[in-house]
Amino acid sequence: MPQAAAQDRELKIVAIADGARDNWTFLESVTPDIRLVDVWHACQYLKAAADAAYGAESARSTAGFDTHKAILTDDPRAWAR
């Protein structure tokens, strides 16, 4: 546990990274209270999923990506969905 968190139990440790396993392996060493994937990388994964589901660069993939990206970036509670 980082020294600041050890001194103040109210302090929360937040880990933000992309989905690379090495990043999360390292961040687990600081035992974060909250783990987040940054928005840019989350959108990359979302686009890949839409392309896989509906066909790369298809109109349906683009529409699905745009809809879910708007939810992810505009809805403050999107992470809870």
N, CA, C and O atoms as a Tinker XYZ file with bonds, in Angstrom:
   324  protein
     1  N      0.844000   -1.173000    0.000000    73     2
     2  CA     0.000000    0.000000    0.000000    64     1     3
     3  C      0.896000    1.244000    0.000000    63     2     4     5
     4  O      1.842000    1.321000    0.784000    81     3
     5  N      0.608000    2.216000   -0.870000    73     3     6
     6  CA     1.392000    3.448000   -0.875000    64     5     7
     7  C      1.337000    4.154000    0.478000    63     6     8     9
     8  O      0.360000    4.046000    1.219000    81     7
     9  N      2.401000    4.869000    0.775000    73     7    10
    10  CA     2.545000    5.517000    2.073000    64     9    11
    11  C      1.394000    6.467000    2.384000    63    10    12    13
    12  O      0.907000    6.479000    3.515000    81    11
    13  N      0.946000    7.260000    1.419000    73    11    14
    14  CA    -0.138000    8.211000    1.661000    64    13    15
    15  C     -1.416000    7.491000    2.071000    63    14    16    17
    16  O     -2.118000    7.940000    2.977000    81    15
    17  N     -1.722000    6.381000    1.413000    73    15    18
    18  CA    -2.924000    5.625000    1.748000    64    17    19
    19  C     -2.805000    4.988000    3.125000    63    18    20    21
    20  O     -3.801000    4.860000    3.838000    81    19
    21  N     -1.615000    4.594000    3.496000    73    19    22
    22  CA    -1.406000    4.003000    4.817000    64    21    23
    23  C     -1.638000    5.040000    5.913000    63    22    24    25
    24  O     -2.073000    4.689000    7.010000    81    23
    25  N     -1.357000    6.300000    5.633000    73    23    26
    26  CA    -1.528000    7.359000    6.613000    64    25    27
    27  C     -2.965000    7.861000    6.689000    63    26    28    29
    28  O     -3.388000    8.355000    7.734000    81    27
    29  N     -3.713000    7.744000    5.613000    73    27    30
    30  CA    -5.083000    8.249000    5.568000    64    29    31
    31  C     -6.001000    7.167000    5.003000    63    30    32    33
    32  O     -6.045000    6.962000    3.790000    81    31
    33  N     -6.721000    6.489000    5.860000    73    31    34
    34  CA    -7.583000    5.366000    5.438000    64    33    35
    35  C     -8.755000    5.818000    4.571000    63    34    36    37
    36  O     -9.384000    4.982000    3.922000    81    35
    37  N     -9.067000    7.114000    4.538000    73    35    38
    38  CA   -10.138000    7.636000    3.691000    64    37    39
    39  C     -9.680000    7.796000    2.232000    63    38    40    41
    40  O    -10.504000    7.881000    1.321000    81    39
    41  N     -8.376000    7.833000    2.026000    73    39    42
    42  CA    -7.815000    8.012000    0.700000    64    41    43
    43  C     -8.070000    6.766000   -0.142000    63    42    44    45
    44  O     -7.841000    5.647000    0.317000    81    43
    45  N     -8.540000    6.955000   -1.362000    73    43    46
    46  CA    -8.783000    5.849000   -2.288000    64    45    47
    47  C     -7.711000    5.846000   -3.370000    63    46    48    49
    48  O     -7.337000    6.902000   -3.880000    81    47
    49  N     -7.223000    4.677000   -3.716000    73    47    50
    50  CA    -6.247000    4.530000   -4.782000    64    49    51
    51  C     -6.990000    4.113000   -6.045000    63    50    52    53
    52  O     -7.701000    3.108000   -6.057000    81    51
    53  N     -6.816000    4.900000   -7.113000    73    51    54
    54  CA    -7.474000    4.634000   -8.385000    64    53    55
    55  C     -6.406000    4.266000   -9.409000    63    54    56    57
    56  O     -5.435000    5.000000   -9.594000    81    55
    57  N     -6.588000    3.132000  -10.070000    73    55    58
    58  CA    -5.683000    2.688000  -11.132000    64    57    59
    59  C     -6.377000    2.906000  -12.473000    63    58    60    61
    60  O     -7.486000    2.419000  -12.692000    81    59
    61  N     -5.720000    3.636000  -13.363000    73    59    62
    62  CA    -6.255000    3.888000  -14.704000    64    61    63
    63  C     -5.206000    3.437000  -15.710000    63    62    64    65
    64  O     -4.058000    3.880000  -15.667000    81    63
    65  N     -5.610000    2.548000  -16.618000    73    63    66
    66  CA    -4.669000    2.044000  -17.619000    64    65    67
    67  C     -5.458000    1.495000  -18.803000    63    66    68    69
    68  O     -6.688000    1.460000  -18.791000    81    67
    69  N     -4.722000    1.071000  -19.816000    73    67    70
    70  CA    -5.383000    0.378000  -20.917000    64    69    71
    71  C     -5.530000   -1.090000  -20.519000    63    70    72    73
    72  O     -5.295000   -1.440000  -19.363000    81    71
    73  N     -5.902000   -1.919000  -21.428000    73    71    74
    74  CA    -6.170000   -3.306000  -21.073000    64    73    75
    75  C     -4.961000   -4.222000  -21.045000    63    74    76    77
    76  O     -5.114000   -5.428000  -20.854000    81    75
    77  N     -3.763000   -3.683000  -21.232000    73    75    78
    78  CA    -2.563000   -4.521000  -21.266000    64    77    79
    79  C     -2.342000   -5.220000  -19.923000    63    78    80    81
    80  O     -2.320000   -4.582000  -18.871000    81    79
    81  N     -2.181000   -6.521000  -19.980000    73    79    82
    82  CA    -2.022000   -7.332000  -18.768000    64    81    83
    83  C     -0.867000   -6.847000  -17.884000    63    82    84    85
    84  O     -0.996000   -6.821000  -16.660000    81    83
    85  N      0.259000   -6.465000  -18.497000    73    83    86
    86  CA     1.408000   -6.006000  -17.713000    64    85    87
    87  C      1.079000   -4.774000  -16.868000    63    86    88    89
    88  O      1.531000   -4.655000  -15.729000    81    87
    89  N      0.298000   -3.869000  -17.429000    73    87    90
    90  CA    -0.087000   -2.682000  -16.657000    64    89    91
    91  C     -0.871000   -3.077000  -15.413000    63    90    92    93
    92  O     -0.603000   -2.586000  -14.317000    81    91
    93  N     -1.832000   -3.960000  -15.593000    73    91    94
    94  CA    -2.684000   -4.339000  -14.465000    64    93    95
    95  C     -1.931000   -5.194000  -13.453000    63    94    96    97
    96  O     -2.195000   -5.111000  -12.253000    81    95
    97  N     -1.002000   -6.009000  -13.923000    73    95    98
    98  CA    -0.173000   -6.781000  -12.999000    64    97    99
    99  C      0.619000   -5.836000  -12.110000    63    98   100   101
   100  O      0.693000   -6.031000  -10.897000    81    99
   101  N      1.213000   -4.808000  -12.717000    73    99   102
   102  CA     1.960000   -3.818000  -11.934000    64   101   103
   103  C      1.025000   -3.070000  -10.984000    63   102   104   105
   104  O      1.343000   -2.910000   -9.805000    81   103
   105  N     -0.114000   -2.615000  -11.479000    73   103   106
   106  CA    -1.012000   -1.806000  -10.651000    64   105   107
   107  C     -1.605000   -2.592000   -9.487000    63   106   108   109
   108  O     -1.947000   -2.010000   -8.457000    81   107
   109  N     -1.730000   -3.898000   -9.639000    73   107   110
   110  CA    -2.220000   -4.710000   -8.521000    64   109   111
   111  C     -1.261000   -4.666000   -7.337000    63   110   112   113
   112  O     -1.666000   -4.904000   -6.199000    81   111
   113  N      0.012000   -4.363000   -7.603000    73   111   114
   114  CA     0.990000   -4.299000   -6.511000    64   113   115
   115  C      0.720000   -3.139000   -5.563000    63   114   116   117
   116  O      1.225000   -3.131000   -4.440000    81   115
   117  N     -0.064000   -2.165000   -5.997000    73   115   118
   118  CA    -0.432000   -1.050000   -5.112000    64   117   119
   119  C     -1.856000   -1.215000   -4.567000    63   118   120   121
   120  O     -2.398000   -0.302000   -3.945000    81   119
   121  N     -2.445000   -2.369000   -4.804000    73   119   122
   122  CA    -3.793000   -2.723000   -4.356000    64   121   123
   123  C     -4.788000   -1.569000   -4.490000    63   122   124   125
   124  O     -5.240000   -1.013000   -3.489000    81   123
   125  N     -5.128000   -1.207000   -5.745000    73   123   126
   126  CA    -6.062000   -0.103000   -5.952000    64   125   127
   127  C     -7.468000   -0.432000   -5.449000    63   126   128   129
   128  O     -7.900000   -1.584000   -5.469000    81   127
   129  N     -8.162000    0.602000   -5.001000    73   127   130
   130  CA    -9.554000    0.452000   -4.581000    64   129   131
   131  C    -10.481000    0.458000   -5.787000    63   130   132   133
   132  O    -11.528000   -0.189000   -5.779000    81   131
   133  N    -10.091000    1.189000   -6.818000    73   131   134
   134  CA   -10.901000    1.340000   -8.030000    64   133   135
   135  C     -9.998000    1.084000   -9.229000    63   134   136   137
   136  O     -8.864000    1.561000   -9.271000    81   135
   137  N    -10.501000    0.330000  -10.204000    73   135   138
   138  CA    -9.742000    0.034000  -11.421000    64   137   139
   139  C    -10.546000    0.534000  -12.620000    63   138   140   141
   140  O    -11.717000    0.187000  -12.770000    81   139
   141  N     -9.920000    1.350000  -13.474000    73   139   142
   142  CA   -10.598000    1.916000  -14.634000    64   141   143
   143  C     -9.766000    1.727000  -15.891000    63   142   144   145
   144  O     -8.537000    1.770000  -15.850000    81   143
   145  N    -10.448000    1.517000  -17.007000    73   143   146
   146  CA    -9.794000    1.531000  -18.308000    64   145   147
   147  C    -10.007000    2.933000  -18.865000    63   146   148   149
   148  O    -11.123000    3.450000  -18.828000    81   147
   149  N     -8.947000    3.555000  -19.383000    73   147   150
   150  CA    -9.100000    4.919000  -19.897000    64   149   151
   151  C    -10.064000    4.934000  -21.079000    63   150   152   153
   152  O    -10.203000    3.938000  -21.789000    81   151
   153  N    -10.726000    6.066000  -21.285000    73   151   154
   154  CA   -11.784000    6.175000  -22.287000    64   153   155
   155  C    -11.270000    5.906000  -23.694000    63   154   156   157
   156  O    -11.947000    5.237000  -24.474000    81   155
   157  N    -10.100000    6.407000  -24.033000    73   155   158
   158  CA    -9.581000    6.216000  -25.378000    64   157   159
   159  C     -9.438000    4.730000  -25.688000    63   158   160   161
   160  O     -9.867000    4.271000  -26.747000    81   159
   161  N     -8.840000    3.982000  -24.771000    73   159   162
   162  CA    -8.675000    2.549000  -24.996000    64   161   163
   163  C    -10.009000    1.809000  -24.917000    63   162   164   165
   164  O    -10.232000    0.860000  -25.668000    81   163
   165  N    -10.887000    2.229000  -24.027000    73   163   166
   166  CA   -12.211000    1.608000  -23.949000    64   165   167
   167  C    -12.928000    1.753000  -25.293000    63   166   168   169
   168  O    -13.580000    0.814000  -25.750000    81   167
   169  N    -12.812000    2.920000  -25.925000    73   167   170
   170  CA   -13.437000    3.124000  -27.235000    64   169   171
   171  C    -12.792000    2.259000  -28.305000    63   170   172   173
   172  O    -13.478000    1.780000  -29.208000    81   171
   173  N    -11.490000    2.052000  -28.219000    73   171   174
   174  CA   -10.816000    1.137000  -29.152000    64   173   175
   175  C    -11.403000   -0.271000  -29.049000    63   174   176   177
   176  O    -11.694000   -0.907000  -30.062000    81   175
   177  N    -11.571000   -0.747000  -27.820000    73   175   178
   178  CA   -12.125000   -2.087000  -27.603000    64   177   179
   179  C    -13.583000   -2.141000  -28.040000    63   178   180   181
   180  O    -14.035000   -3.144000  -28.591000    81   179
   181  N    -14.311000   -1.068000  -27.795000    73   179   182
   182  CA   -15.710000   -1.002000  -28.211000    64   181   183
   183  C    -15.832000   -1.080000  -29.731000    63   182   184   185
   184  O    -16.696000   -1.791000  -30.243000    81   183
   185  N    -14.982000   -0.362000  -30.455000    73   183   186
   186  CA   -15.004000   -0.393000  -31.919000    64   185   187
   187  C    -14.657000   -1.779000  -32.434000    63   186   188   189
   188  O    -15.286000   -2.264000  -33.374000    81   187
   189  N    -13.666000   -2.420000  -31.832000    73   187   190
   190  CA   -13.298000   -3.776000  -32.249000    64   189   191
   191  C    -14.459000   -4.744000  -32.022000    63   190   192   193
   192  O    -14.707000   -5.624000  -32.846000    81   191
   193  N    -15.159000   -4.580000  -30.922000    73   191   194
   194  CA   -16.306000   -5.447000  -30.634000    64   193   195
   195  C    -17.430000   -5.213000  -31.638000    63   194   196   197
   196  O    -18.040000   -6.168000  -32.118000    81   195
   197  N    -17.708000   -3.946000  -31.959000    73   195   198
   198  CA   -18.760000   -3.636000  -32.937000    64   197   199
   199  C    -18.398000   -4.198000  -34.309000    63   198   200   201
   200  O    -19.253000   -4.755000  -34.998000    81   199
   201  N    -17.145000   -4.055000  -34.705000    73   199   202
   202  CA   -16.718000   -4.610000  -35.993000    64   201   203
   203  C    -16.829000   -6.128000  -36.015000    63   202   204   205
   204  O    -17.230000   -6.706000  -37.025000    81   203
   205  N    -16.481000   -6.773000  -34.915000    73   203   206
   206  CA   -16.575000   -8.236000  -34.841000    64   205   207
   207  C    -18.032000   -8.695000  -34.875000    63   206   208   209
   208  O    -18.356000   -9.722000  -35.472000    81   207
   209  N    -18.889000   -7.935000  -34.238000    73   207   210
   210  CA   -20.300000   -8.330000  -34.167000    64   209   211
   211  C    -21.055000   -8.074000  -35.472000    63   210   212   213
   212  O    -21.896000   -8.879000  -35.872000    81   211
   213  N    -20.755000   -6.954000  -36.133000    73   211   214
   214  CA   -21.573000   -6.529000  -37.274000    64   213   215
   215  C    -20.830000   -6.461000  -38.604000    63   214   216   217
   216  O    -21.437000   -6.154000  -39.630000    81   215
   217  N    -19.539000   -6.741000  -38.605000    73   215   218
   218  CA   -18.748000   -6.632000  -39.834000    64   217   219
   219  C    -17.941000   -5.348000  -39.818000    63   218   220   221
   220  O    -18.468000   -4.268000  -39.553000    81   219
   221  N    -16.661000   -5.481000  -40.103000    73   219   222
   222  CA   -15.753000   -4.334000  -40.040000    64   221   223
   223  C    -16.236000   -3.192000  -40.914000    63   222   224   225
   224  O    -16.518000   -3.362000  -42.100000    81   223
   225  N    -16.323000   -2.038000  -40.303000    73   223   226
   226  CA   -16.670000   -0.790000  -40.987000    64   225   227
   227  C    -18.041000   -0.805000  -41.650000    63   226   228   229
   228  O    -18.304000    0.017000  -42.528000    81   227
   229  N    -18.920000   -1.720000  -41.252000    73   227   230
   230  CA   -20.274000   -1.731000  -41.802000    64   229   231
   231  C    -21.081000   -0.590000  -41.189000    63   230   232   233
   232  O    -20.706000   -0.049000  -40.149000    81   231
   233  N    -22.177000   -0.231000  -41.827000    73   231   234
   234  CA   -23.042000    0.835000  -41.304000    64   233   235
   235  C    -23.573000    0.459000  -39.922000    63   234   236   237
   236  O    -23.669000    1.309000  -39.036000    81   235
   237  N    -23.915000   -0.803000  -39.742000    73   235   238
   238  CA   -24.431000   -1.261000  -38.454000    64   237   239
   239  C    -23.353000   -1.196000  -37.366000    63   238   240   241
   240  O    -23.638000   -0.845000  -36.222000    81   239
   241  N    -22.128000   -1.533000  -37.730000    73   239   242
   242  CA   -21.019000   -1.441000  -36.780000    64   241   243
   243  C    -20.791000    0.003000  -36.365000    63   242   244   245
   244  O    -20.625000    0.298000  -35.181000    81   243
   245  N    -20.782000    0.899000  -37.341000    73   243   246
   246  CA   -20.573000    2.321000  -37.052000    64   245   247
   247  C    -21.689000    2.859000  -36.162000    63   246   248   249
   248  O    -21.422000    3.580000  -35.201000    81   247
   249  N    -22.931000    2.516000  -36.475000    73   247   250
   250  CA   -24.063000    2.987000  -35.673000    64   249   251
   251  C    -24.001000    2.438000  -34.248000    63   250   252   253
   252  O    -24.237000    3.171000  -33.287000    81   251
   253  N    -23.685000    1.152000  -34.115000    73   251   254
   254  CA   -23.578000    0.553000  -32.786000    64   253   255
   255  C    -22.455000    1.176000  -31.985000    63   254   256   257
   256  O    -22.614000    1.461000  -30.798000    81   255
   257  N    -21.309000    1.389000  -32.638000    73   255   258
   258  CA   -20.184000    2.025000  -31.969000    64   257   259
   259  C    -20.548000    3.438000  -31.521000    63   258   260   261
   260  O    -20.296000    3.813000  -30.376000    81   259
   261  N    -21.141000    4.222000  -32.425000    73   259   262
   262  CA   -21.498000    5.605000  -32.087000    64   261   263
   263  C    -22.468000    5.669000  -30.919000    63   262   264   265
   264  O    -22.321000    6.512000  -30.034000    81   263
   265  N    -23.452000    4.790000  -30.910000    73   263   266
   266  CA   -24.435000    4.761000  -29.826000    64   265   267
   267  C    -23.774000    4.449000  -28.497000    63   266   268   269
   268  O    -23.998000    5.149000  -27.510000    81   267
   269  N    -22.962000    3.405000  -28.465000    73   267   270
   270  CA   -22.341000    2.986000  -27.207000    64   269   271
   271  C    -21.209000    3.918000  -26.770000    63   270   272   273
   272  O    -20.962000    4.074000  -25.575000    81   271
   273  N    -20.526000    4.530000  -27.725000    73   271   274
   274  CA   -19.503000    5.515000  -27.367000    64   273   275
   275  C    -20.153000    6.720000  -26.695000    63   274   276   277
   276  O    -19.620000    7.250000  -25.719000    81   275
   277  N    -21.305000    7.156000  -27.215000    73   275   278
   278  CA   -22.015000    8.289000  -26.609000    64   277   279
   279  C    -22.419000    7.963000  -25.174000    63   278   280   281
   280  O    -22.310000    8.808000  -24.286000    81   279
   281  N    -22.881000    6.750000  -24.952000    73   279   282
   282  CA   -23.234000    6.340000  -23.585000    64   281   283
   283  C    -21.993000    6.366000  -22.702000    63   282   284   285
   284  O    -22.023000    6.887000  -21.587000    81   283
   285  N    -20.908000    5.802000  -23.206000    73   283   286
   286  CA   -19.664000    5.719000  -22.437000    64   285   287
   287  C    -19.102000    7.095000  -22.096000    63   286   288   289
   288  O    -18.628000    7.316000  -20.982000    81   287
   289  N    -19.154000    8.018000  -23.054000    73   287   290
   290  CA   -18.527000    9.323000  -22.840000    64   289   291
   291  C    -19.464000   10.377000  -22.262000    63   290   292   293
   292  O    -18.994000   11.355000  -21.681000    81   291
   293  N    -20.772000   10.205000  -22.404000    73   291   294
   294  CA   -21.704000   11.250000  -21.974000    64   293   295
   295  C    -22.494000   10.920000  -20.719000    63   294   296   297
   296  O    -22.993000   11.827000  -20.053000    81   295
   297  N    -22.619000    9.650000  -20.383000    73   295   298
   298  CA   -23.407000    9.244000  -19.219000    64   297   299
   299  C    -22.473000    9.037000  -18.034000    63   298   300   301
   300  O    -21.654000    8.118000  -18.049000    81   299
   301  N    -22.584000    9.881000  -17.003000    73   299   302
   302  CA   -21.667000    9.753000  -15.867000    64   301   303
   303  C    -21.776000    8.422000  -15.124000    63   302   304   305
   304  O    -20.878000    8.066000  -14.360000    81   303
   305  N    -22.863000    7.687000  -15.341000    73   303   306
   306  CA   -23.022000    6.393000  -14.688000    64   305   307
   307  C    -22.823000    5.227000  -15.640000    63   306   308   309
   308  O    -23.189000    4.096000  -15.320000    81   307
   309  N    -22.243000    5.494000  -16.814000    73   307   310
   310  CA   -22.069000    4.445000  -17.822000    64   309   311
   311  C    -21.259000    3.271000  -17.305000    63   310   312   313
   312  O    -21.526000    2.129000  -17.682000    81   311
   313  N    -20.287000    3.519000  -16.461000    73   311   314
   314  CA   -19.436000    2.453000  -15.935000    64   313   315
   315  C    -20.229000    1.432000  -15.152000    63   314   316   317
   316  O    -19.789000    0.292000  -15.001000    81   315
   317  N    -21.399000    1.822000  -14.647000    73   315   318
   318  CA   -22.196000    0.913000  -13.815000    64   317   319
   319  C    -23.109000    0.027000  -14.649000    63   318   320   321
   320  O    -23.751000   -0.874000  -14.108000    81   319
   321  N    -23.179000    0.261000  -15.942000    73   319   322
   322  CA   -24.087000   -0.523000  -16.802000    64   321   323
   323  C    -23.534000   -1.895000  -17.056000    63   322   324
   324  O    -24.158000   -2.693000  -17.756000    81   323
